[in-house]
Amino acid sequence: MKIKLTDEDKKKLFEDVRQFLADEFEKDVSEITKDTNIIDDLGGDSILFLEMIEELKEKYKIDLEVRTIGQYMLKNPIYTVGETLNTMFEIIEKGDELLKEIDSEEGEI
């Protein structure tokens, strides 16, 4: 099921991601910008993104398995909060289409 995020939805998601990271790393939310590097600046790792997805799945109606999201991340690594947001937008907006893209890319190898 495809969902089209509005600018307001994207702003809300940005705030949710910032709040998640602020809580996780005991930082003030104002310290977290789109340029913040989750690994270098905050000390996070790739598992953190999957934990964030799990927390936001219901709120944003994400109906993909963590395995699928992990496969997507292998092909599209994320480091900054901005890259995290772009990936979240893709996951939310494309939904099942994302799985088809991953499968077709694997077929090209």
N, C-alpha and C positions, 0 to 999 in steps of 0.2 A: 504494500500500500504506500503510495507516494504522498508525502506531506510537503506543502510549500510553507517555509518559515517566513514570517513577515519580519520587517526590520525590528519591530518591537519584540518578537519572539527571540531574535538573535541577540538583542541587548539583554533580555532576561536570561538567556542561556549563558552569556558572558558573565553576568553577575553570579549565576549559580556555580559556574566553574571557578570563578575567583573565590567565592565563599568556601567551596569544597577545599581548594588548595590552602586558603588561609587557615581553615580549621585543621587540616591535615598537618600543616607545618608550623602551626602556632605563630602565624604572621598576621600583621594588620592587612586587611583586604586592600587598603590603598597602596600597599607595596607591590601588588600583583598587577602587572599590565600585560598587554598583548605581546610585548617583547620579552617578558620574563621567561628564562630558560628553566624548564621544570627540573632538569637534571643538574645543570651547573649552578643555578641560582638558588634552588630550593632543596636539592639533594634527593629528588624523586627518582623513580625508575619506570620502566615500561609497564610494570604491573599496576602502577598507580592509575594509569588511564583506564584500564579494565575495571578497576574498583570504582572509578568515577562513573563509568558507563552503567555499572550495576546499580549504583545509587540513583542515577537519573533515568533509568529505563522506564519506569512506570510513568513518571511525570511527563516525559517526552514521547511516550508510546513507541519505544524502541523495541522491536520484536525480532531481534537477530540474536543468534547464539554468540556467546563470548568467543568461541572458536572462529567464527566467521569474521568477527571484528578483529581478532588477533591476526588472521590471514591478511586482512586489509592493511593492518598496521605494518606488517612485514614489507609490503610493497610501497607503503606510504608512511615512512617513519615520521614521528612528531617529536619536537624538542621544545618549542615555545608554546605559550598559552594561545597565541594567534593560530599556530598550526593545529593545536588541539581543537580550537573552535571550528576551524575549517573542516577538520575531520568529523567532528560532531554534526556539523551541518550536512555533510555528505551522508553520514549514517542515518540521520533522521529523515532527510529529504528523499533519499533513494531507497531505503529499506531493503526489500527483497531484490531490487535491481542491483544492489551492491554485490549480492551473492552471484548473480549472473555475470557481472563484470569480472569478479575474481575467477570464476570457472572458465570464462572465455580467455582470460589472460593466461591461465595455467595451460590451456589447450594450445597456446601459441608457442610454448617453450619447446 
